[in-house]
Amino acid sequence: MPPCKYHEICGRDALGGPGEDDLCILHSQSEGKDKTAFWEAFEEHRKQHGDKFSYFVFPEEINFHDFRFTKASFKGATFIEGAVFTEARFSAGVDFTEAEFQKEANFGRAQIGGEAVFDEARFGEEANFWRARFSGGGRFYRAKFFGEAIFWLAEFTRTTQFWETQFIGGAHFVHTKFCRDADFRESKFSNRADFLAAEFGAKAHFEAAEFEGETYFQRTRFTDSTDFTEVRFTGRTLFTNEIDGNWIFADSTVDFRRVILNPLDAVTFKDADLRKSRFLGTDLRKAEITGAKWPEIEWSPEGRCRKIKWLLGWVTGKTGRRIGVYDEIAPLEEDQSRQWAHIELLYRQLKQNYEDRRDYERGGAFHFGEKEMRLSNKQETRRELRWVLGVYRCVSGYGESFRRPLVWAVVLLVLSTIGYLLLGLGPKGGGTALTCGCVWDWLRAAHYSLKVMTLLKPDDLVPIGWAKPINTLQSLLGPVLIGLFALALRQGLRR
């Protein structure tokens, strides 16, 4: 008989039957091969060659419950019926590259001491890794799960790779623990994906992954940087932490840049810490964002005369705190510049999001940020427009502060009153002009100044000489400040 095609693995001769000229009983793909002969050959092979079962074709359900394997290899193996590896121990790792599980595969409580390799493996039905422990990490590169993939309470103590893996059935990583990096880049979740209470102890990579079904990141803990760049969400996705006092993403820097949401309301953030989350290029107009923490952007003067600087900064709108987005303050790489126009768009989308949900206070904060980005964009915003925006910020905080125009109105009232008394203000029919030494004249001048600001056309007093320009200027600026005050007050009351 000619040697088997995989003679270097099994050391056996081919069967020599029809269609099996180059395969032995262990590698034969014939549905009618002798099962008794197969298991006799299997036991003999294990005694002689150890746990090397590459390209074996198992004709019926196998049960390796509580088996002890050393350096096991099931590379290219085919499991026609169920495969049970519950509580099996692989002391030096295992290789299931290109293995095919046509029925259920059960690795519940399996202990894998070395690296577990499932690259390009195919799971035709349910794949159960409940409480499995991967001490040497796991590799599922381009694996395909046609049925449910269950990783409940599994633990990966080293780097885990699910790169380009396809989860055609549901994927369940409930309470799964990833002690090192977890790589799901370009993976595809065609059905439900559940990461309930999973723990990512190091970096989590989901770049360019696709989530087509319902996806749950409830009470998931991310303790290092998390990357969702260019991820596509087409099913309902929930990022939340239901435990009081805890926040999802609380310990992680998260990258949601260029994420595709289809529909736009596919993603929900509840009780999420977004203080280090980047969203450039992601349309957040319809995403539900409830109870989220946004970064506080602050300007505070330093050095000598700090109180005076603070006061001047408050007047000019350059001090205080406001909520913003991390993209505005995130550290830049070398030779990288801030993308002001894109950050402005992000602020505009968040403003619309919160206003559509009648959260006008946060909508106002993001409106302030939108205008700040336009003011900061010196390349695309014309100088005259930046000047107007600067005045708008100084006078009313872009229409969001009712205190600021009120203060300016009071300043205008006081200065105009002093100007009238110094430059000339007298009775309409003639007579002695008002003076600074009389309290009654101060009250009359202040009353006149208030009427000019409110366009009430006072007829008892008239400006004299150089006081006339003050009258003109006050009659122009007064109504503007009062209007800005009324507008901002309306905004505040609407909140």
C-alpha positions as CSV (number, residue, x, y, z in Angstrom):
1,M,0.0,0.0,0.0
2,P,1.3,3.5,-0.7
3,P,1.9,5.7,2.3
4,C,-0.7,8.1,3.6
5,K,-0.7,11.7,2.3
6,Y,0.1,12.7,5.9
7,H,2.6,9.9,6.6
8,E,4.9,12.3,8.5
9,I,2.1,12.8,11.0
10,C,0.6,9.3,11.3
11,G,3.2,7.0,9.9
12,R,0.5,4.8,8.3
13,D,-0.3,3.4,4.9
14,A,-3.2,4.6,2.8
15,L,-6.5,2.6,2.8
16,G,-6.3,2.1,-1.0
17,G,-10.0,2.1,-1.4
18,P,-12.0,4.1,-4.0
19,G,-11.2,7.8,-3.5
20,E,-8.9,7.0,-0.6
21,D,-5.8,6.1,-2.5
22,D,-3.6,8.5,-0.4
23,L,-5.4,8.6,3.0
24,C,-5.2,6.3,6.0
25,I,-8.1,5.4,8.4
26,L,-7.2,8.4,10.6
27,H,-7.3,11.0,7.7
28,S,-9.9,9.4,5.6
29,Q,-12.9,11.7,4.8
30,S,-15.2,8.8,3.9
31,E,-18.5,8.8,5.7
32,G,-18.6,5.0,5.8
33,K,-15.1,4.4,7.3
34,D,-14.9,1.8,10.0
35,K,-15.3,3.7,13.3
36,T,-14.0,0.8,15.4
37,A,-10.9,0.6,13.3
38,F,-10.5,4.4,13.6
39,W,-10.5,4.4,17.4
40,E,-8.1,1.5,17.5
41,A,-5.8,3.3,15.2
42,F,-6.2,6.5,17.2
43,E,-5.2,4.8,20.5
44,E,-2.2,3.2,18.7
45,H,-1.2,6.6,17.2
46,R,-1.4,8.4,20.5
47,K,1.0,5.9,22.1
48,Q,3.5,6.2,19.3
49,H,3.2,9.8,18.3
50,G,1.7,11.6,21.2
51,D,-1.0,14.3,20.9
52,K,-0.4,15.2,17.2
53,F,-3.8,14.8,15.4
54,S,-3.4,17.2,12.5
55,Y,-5.9,16.7,9.7
56,F,-7.6,13.8,11.5
57,V,-11.2,13.3,10.5
58,F,-13.3,12.2,13.5
59,P,-16.3,10.2,12.2
60,E,-18.4,10.5,15.4
61,E,-18.7,12.5,18.5
62,I,-15.6,12.6,20.5
63,N,-15.3,12.9,24.3
64,F,-12.1,14.2,25.7
65,H,-13.6,15.2,29.0
66,D,-10.9,15.7,31.6
67,F,-8.1,14.5,29.2
68,R,-4.6,15.6,29.8
69,F,-2.7,16.8,26.7
70,T,0.9,18.0,26.3
71,K,1.7,19.9,23.1
72,A,-1.5,19.0,21.3
73,S,-2.2,19.7,17.6
74,F,-5.5,19.4,15.9
75,K,-4.5,21.5,12.9
76,G,-6.8,21.0,10.0
77,A,-8.8,18.4,11.9
78,T,-12.5,17.7,11.0
79,F,-15.0,16.9,13.7
80,I,-18.1,15.6,11.9
81,E,-20.1,15.2,15.1
82,G,-19.8,16.9,18.4
83,A,-16.5,17.6,20.1
84,V,-16.3,17.6,23.9
85,F,-13.2,19.0,25.6
86,T,-14.8,19.9,28.9
87,E,-12.2,20.3,31.7
88,A,-9.5,19.1,29.4
89,R,-6.0,20.3,30.2
90,F,-3.5,21.4,27.5
91,S,-0.3,21.9,29.5
92,A,1.7,23.2,26.6
93,G,-0.9,24.9,24.4
94,V,-3.0,23.5,21.5
95,D,-3.3,24.2,17.8
96,F,-6.7,24.1,16.1
97,T,-5.7,26.1,13.0
98,E,-8.1,25.5,10.2
99,A,-10.0,22.9,12.3
100,E,-13.6,22.4,11.3
101,F,-16.3,21.6,14.0
102,Q,-19.4,20.7,12.0
103,K,-21.5,20.3,15.2
104,E,-21.2,21.5,18.7
105,A,-17.8,22.2,20.2
106,N,-17.6,22.3,24.0
107,F,-14.5,23.5,25.8
108,G,-16.2,24.3,29.1
109,R,-13.7,24.7,32.0
110,A,-10.8,23.7,29.7
111,Q,-7.4,24.7,31.0
112,I,-4.9,25.7,28.3
113,G,-1.4,26.3,29.6
114,G,0.3,27.5,26.5
115,E,-1.1,29.4,23.5
116,A,-4.4,28.3,22.1
117,V,-4.5,28.8,18.3
118,F,-7.8,28.6,16.5
119,D,-6.8,30.6,13.4
120,E,-9.3,30.1,10.5
121,A,-11.1,27.5,12.5
122,R,-14.8,26.9,11.6
123,F,-17.5,26.3,14.2
124,G,-20.7,25.0,12.5
125,E,-22.9,25.1,15.6
126,E,-22.5,26.3,19.2
127,A,-19.0,26.8,20.4
128,N,-18.9,26.8,24.2
129,F,-15.8,28.1,26.1
130,W,-17.6,28.6,29.4
131,R,-15.1,29.2,32.2
132,A,-12.2,28.2,29.9
133,R,-8.9,29.5,31.0
134,F,-6.3,30.6,28.4
135,S,-3.1,31.0,30.4
136,G,-1.0,31.5,27.2
137,G,-3.5,33.7,25.4
138,G,-5.8,32.8,22.5
139,R,-5.7,33.4,18.8
140,F,-8.9,33.2,16.7
141,Y,-7.6,35.0,13.6
142,R,-10.2,34.7,10.8
143,A,-12.1,32.1,12.7
144,K,-15.8,31.7,11.8
145,F,-18.5,31.0,14.4
146,F,-21.7,30.1,12.5
147,G,-23.5,29.3,15.8
148,E,-23.5,30.8,19.2
149,A,-20.0,31.7,20.6
150,I,-20.1,31.4,24.3
151,F,-17.1,32.8,26.4
152,W,-19.0,33.3,29.7
153,L,-16.5,33.7,32.6
154,A,-13.6,32.8,30.3
155,E,-10.2,34.2,31.3
156,F,-7.4,35.2,28.9
157,T,-4.2,35.9,30.9
158,R,-2.2,36.9,27.9
159,T,-2.8,38.8,24.7
160,T,-5.9,37.6,22.9
161,Q,-6.5,38.0,19.1
162,F,-9.9,37.8,17.4
163,W,-8.7,39.7,14.4
164,E,-11.0,39.4,11.4
165,T,-13.1,36.9,13.2
166,Q,-16.7,36.4,12.1
167,F,-19.4,35.8,14.6
168,I,-22.3,34.9,12.5
169,G,-24.2,33.6,15.4
170,G,-24.4,35.4,18.8
171,A,-21.1,36.3,20.6
172,H,-21.3,36.2,24.4
173,F,-18.3,37.5,26.4
174,V,-20.3,37.9,29.7
175,H,-17.9,38.3,32.6
176,T,-15.0,37.4,30.4
177,K,-11.7,38.6,31.7
178,F,-9.0,39.9,29.4
179,C,-5.8,40.4,31.5
180,R,-3.7,41.6,28.5
181,D,-4.5,43.2,25.2
182,A,-7.7,42.1,23.5
183,D,-7.7,42.5,19.7
184,F,-11.1,42.4,17.8
185,R,-9.9,44.5,14.9
186,E,-12.0,44.0,11.7
187,S,-14.1,41.4,13.4
188,K,-17.7,41.0,12.3
189,F,-20.6,40.4,14.7
190,S,-23.6,39.5,12.5
191,N,-25.9,38.8,15.5
192,R,-26.0,39.8,19.1
193,A,-22.7,40.7,20.8
194,D,-22.8,40.7,24.6
195,F,-19.9,42.0,26.7
196,L,-21.9,42.3,29.9
197,A,-19.5,42.9,32.9
198,A,-16.5,41.9,30.8
199,E,-13.1,43.2,32.0
200,F,-10.4,44.5,29.8
201,G,-7.3,44.7,31.9
202,A,-5.2,46.2,29.1
203,K,-5.8,47.7,25.7
204,A,-8.9,46.8,23.8
205,H,-8.8,47.0,20.0
206,F,-12.1,47.1,18.0
207,E,-10.8,49.1,15.0
208,A,-12.9,48.6,11.8
209,A,-15.1,46.0,13.5
210,E,-18.7,45.6,12.4
211,F,-21.6,45.2,14.8
212,E,-24.8,44.4,12.9
213,G,-27.0,43.0,15.7
214,E,-27.7,44.2,19.2
215,T,-24.5,44.9,21.1
216,Y,-24.2,45.3,24.9
217,F,-21.3,46.8,26.8
218,Q,-23.2,47.0,30.1
219,R,-21.0,47.2,33.2
220,T,-18.0,46.5,31.0
221,R,-14.8,47.7,32.5
222,F,-12.1,49.2,30.4
223,T,-8.9,50.0,32.3
224,D,-6.6,51.1,29.5
225,S,-7.0,52.7,26.1
226,T,-9.9,51.4,24.0
227,D,-10.0,51.9,20.2
228,F,-13.3,51.9,18.3
229,T,-11.9,53.8,15.3
230,E,-13.9,53.3,12.1
231,V,-16.2,50.7,13.8
232,R,-19.6,50.2,12.1
233,F,-22.7,50.0,14.3
234,T,-25.9,49.0,12.5
235,G,-27.7,47.5,15.4
236,R,-28.8,48.9,18.7
237,T,-25.6,49.3,20.9
238,L,-25.6,50.2,24.6
239,F,-22.6,51.5,26.5
240,T,-23.6,51.8,30.2
241,N,-22.8,50.9,33.7
242,E,-25.9,50.1,35.8
243,I,-24.1,50.1,39.1
244,D,-24.5,53.3,41.1
245,G,-21.3,55.2,41.5
246,N,-19.4,53.5,38.7
247,W,-18.9,54.8,35.1
248,I,-18.1,52.9,32.0
249,F,-14.8,54.1,30.5
250,A,-13.9,55.6,33.9
251,D,-10.3,54.4,33.6
252,S,-9.9,54.3,29.9
253,T,-8.9,56.6,27.0
254,V,-11.5,55.8,24.3
255,D,-11.2,56.4,20.6
256,F,-14.6,56.6,18.7
257,R,-13.2,58.6,15.8
258,R,-14.8,58.0,12.3
259,V,-17.3,55.5,13.7
260,I,-20.2,54.8,11.3
261,L,-23.7,54.8,12.9
262,N,-26.5,53.5,10.7
263,P,-29.0,54.4,11.8
264,L,-27.7,57.5,13.6
265,D,-29.5,56.5,16.9
266,A,-27.9,53.1,17.0
267,V,-25.6,53.9,20.0
268,T,-26.6,54.7,23.5
269,F,-24.2,56.0,26.2
270,K,-25.6,55.9,29.7
271,D,-23.5,56.8,32.8
272,A,-20.4,56.9,30.6
273,D,-17.2,58.7,31.5
274,L,-16.4,60.5,28.2
275,R,-13.7,62.8,29.7
276,K,-11.0,61.0,27.6
277,S,-13.1,59.9,24.6
278,R,-12.5,61.2,21.1
279,F,-15.3,61.4,18.6
280,L,-13.9,63.3,15.6
281,G,-15.6,62.2,12.4
282,T,-18.5,60.4,14.2
283,D,-22.0,61.8,13.8
284,L,-23.5,62.1,17.3
285,R,-26.7,64.0,16.4
286,K,-29.0,61.2,17.3
287,A,-27.0,59.1,19.7
288,E,-28.6,58.8,23.1
289,I,-26.2,60.3,25.7
290,T,-27.6,60.2,29.2
291,G,-25.8,61.0,32.4
292,A,-22.4,61.3,30.7
293,K,-19.3,63.0,32.1
294,W,-17.6,65.4,29.6
295,P,-14.2,67.0,30.2
296,E,-14.2,70.4,31.9
297,I,-12.2,72.9,29.9
298,E,-10.8,75.6,32.1
299,W,-8.7,78.8,31.8
300,S,-7.3,80.2,34.9
301,P,-4.7,83.0,35.3
302,E,-1.4,82.5,37.0
303,G,1.3,84.6,38.5
304,R,1.0,88.1,40.0
305,C,-2.2,90.0,40.2
306,R,-4.2,86.8,39.8
307,K,-7.5,88.3,41.0
308,I,-7.2,91.2,38.6
309,K,-6.4,88.9,35.7
310,W,-9.3,86.7,36.7
311,L,-11.7,89.7,36.6
312,L,-10.4,90.8,33.3
313,G,-10.6,87.3,31.9
314,W,-14.2,87.0,33.1
315,V,-15.1,90.3,31.5
316,T,-13.6,89.3,28.2
317,G,-14.9,85.7,28.4
318,K,-11.5,84.1,28.7
319,T,-11.8,82.5,32.1
320,G,-14.1,80.0,33.8
321,R,-15.1,76.4,33.1
322,R,-17.3,74.8,30.5
323,I,-17.9,71.2,29.4
324,G,-16.3,70.2,26.1
325,V,-15.0,67.3,24.2
326,Y,-11.6,65.6,24.7
327,D,-10.7,66.2,21.0
328,E,-10.2,69.9,21.9
329,I,-7.6,69.2,24.6
330,A,-6.2,65.8,23.7
331,P,-2.4,65.7,23.4
332,L,-1.2,66.1,19.8
333,E,1.5,63.9,18.2
334,E,4.6,65.6,16.7
335,D,3.9,67.7,13.6
336,Q,0.1,67.3,14.2
337,S,-2.2,70.3,14.3
338,R,-5.6,70.7,15.9
339,Q,-8.5,70.1,13.5
340,W,-10.6,73.1,14.5
341,A,-13.2,72.7,11.7
342,H,-13.9,69.1,12.6
343,I,-14.1,69.8,16.3
344,E,-16.5,72.7,15.5
345,L,-18.7,70.2,13.6
346,L,-18.6,67.8,16.5
347,Y,-19.7,70.5,18.9
348,R,-22.5,71.5,16.5
349,Q,-23.7,67.9,16.4
350,L,-23.7,67.5,20.2
351,K,-25.5,70.9,20.5
352,Q,-28.3,69.6,18.2
353,N,-28.3,66.3,20.1
354,Y,-28.9,67.8,23.5
355,E,-31.3,70.5,22.2
356,D,-33.4,67.8,20.5
357,R,-33.7,66.1,23.9
358,R,-34.6,69.4,25.5
359,D,-31.4,69.4,27.6
360,Y,-30.8,73.1,26.8
361,E,-28.1,73.6,29.4
362,R,-25.7,71.2,27.9
363,G,-26.8,72.2,24.5
364,G,-25.8,75.7,25.4
365,A,-22.4,74.6,26.6
366,F,-21.7,72.8,23.3
367,H,-22.9,75.9,21.4
368,F,-20.3,77.9,23.3
369,G,-17.7,75.3,22.3
370,E,-18.8,75.5,18.7
371,K,-18.2,79.3,18.6
372,E,-14.9,78.9,20.4
373,M,-13.7,76.5,17.7
374,R,-14.6,78.9,15.0
375,L,-12.8,81.7,16.8
376,S,-9.7,79.5,17.2
377,N,-9.7,78.5,13.6
378,K,-7.5,81.4,12.3
379,Q,-7.0,79.8,8.9
380,E,-10.6,79.4,7.9
381,T,-12.3,82.2,9.9
382,R,-11.9,85.7,8.5
383,R,-10.2,88.3,10.7
384,E,-13.3,90.5,10.8
385,L,-15.5,87.6,11.8
386,R,-13.1,86.6,14.5
387,W,-13.3,90.2,15.8
388,V,-17.1,90.0,15.9
389,L,-17.0,86.6,17.6
390,G,-14.6,88.0,20.2
391,V,-16.9,90.9,21.0
392,Y,-19.9,88.5,21.1
393,R,-18.1,86.3,23.6
394,C,-16.9,89.3,25.7
395,V,-20.4,90.8,25.8
396,S,-22.7,87.8,26.3
397,G,-20.7,84.5,26.2
398,Y,-22.1,83.8,22.7
399,G,-25.7,84.4,24.0
400,E,-25.3,81.9,26.8
401,S,-24.6,84.3,29.7
402,F,-27.2,86.7,31.0
403,R,-25.0,88.0,33.7
404,R,-22.3,89.4,31.3
405,P,-24.6,91.7,29.3
406,L,-26.2,92.9,32.6
407,V,-22.8,93.8,34.0
408,W,-21.8,95.6,30.8
409,A,-25.2,97.4,30.8
410,V,-24.5,98.6,34.4
411,V,-21.0,99.7,33.4
412,L,-22.4,101.6,30.4
413,L,-25.0,103.2,32.7
414,V,-22.5,104.3,35.3
415,L,-19.9,105.6,32.8
416,S,-22.5,107.5,30.8
417,T,-23.8,109.1,34.0
418,I,-20.3,110.3,34.9
419,G,-19.8,111.5,31.4
420,Y,-23.0,113.6,31.4
421,L,-22.1,115.2,34.7
422,L,-18.5,116.0,33.5
423,L,-19.2,117.1,30.0
424,G,-22.6,118.7,30.3
425,L,-26.2,117.9,31.0
426,G,-28.9,120.6,31.7
427,P,-32.6,121.4,31.7
428,K,-34.2,121.4,28.3
429,G,-35.5,124.9,28.5
430,G,-32.2,126.3,29.7
431,G,-30.7,126.8,33.1
432,T,-27.9,125.6,35.3
433,A,-26.2,122.4,34.2
434,L,-26.0,119.4,36.6
435,T,-22.9,119.1,38.7
436,C,-21.0,116.3,40.3
437,G,-21.2,117.9,43.8
438,C,-24.9,117.4,44.2
439,V,-26.4,114.0,45.1
440,W,-29.7,115.0,43.6
441,D,-28.0,115.8,40.3
442,W,-26.4,112.4,40.3
443,L,-29.8,110.8,40.6
444,R,-31.3,112.9,37.9
445,A,-28.3,112.1,35.6
446,A,-28.6,108.4,36.3
447,H,-32.3,108.5,35.6
448,Y,-31.7,110.3,32.3
449,S,-29.0,107.8,31.4
450,L,-31.4,104.9,32.1
451,K,-34.0,106.4,29.8
452,V,-31.5,106.9,27.0
453,M,-30.5,103.2,27.3
454,T,-34.1,102.0,27.1
455,L,-35.1,104.4,24.3
456,L,-37.7,106.2,26.4
457,K,-36.7,109.6,25.0
458,P,-36.2,111.8,28.1
459,D,-37.6,115.4,27.6
460,D,-36.6,117.1,30.8
461,L,-32.8,117.1,30.3
462,V,-30.6,117.5,27.2
463,P,-26.9,116.8,26.6
464,I,-24.6,119.7,26.2
465,G,-21.5,119.9,24.0
466,W,-19.3,116.8,24.1
467,A,-22.0,114.9,26.0
468,K,-24.0,114.5,22.8
469,P,-21.7,111.7,21.4
470,I,-22.2,109.9,24.7
471,N,-25.9,110.1,24.2
472,T,-25.7,108.7,20.7
473,L,-23.4,105.9,21.7
474,Q,-25.5,105.0,24.7
475,S,-28.7,105.0,22.7
476,L,-27.1,102.5,20.3
477,L,-25.4,100.2,22.8
478,G,-28.0,100.2,25.5
479,P,-30.8,98.4,23.5
480,V,-28.2,95.9,22.2
481,L,-27.1,95.0,25.7
482,I,-30.6,94.8,27.0
483,G,-31.6,92.6,24.0
484,L,-28.6,90.2,24.7
485,F,-29.6,90.1,28.3
486,A,-33.2,89.2,27.5
487,L,-32.1,86.6,25.0
488,A,-29.7,84.9,27.4
489,L,-32.2,85.1,30.2
490,R,-34.8,83.4,28.0
491,Q,-32.2,80.7,27.2
492,G,-31.5,80.2,30.9
493,L,-35.2,80.0,31.8
494,R,-35.8,77.5,29.0
495,R,-33.3,75.2,30.7
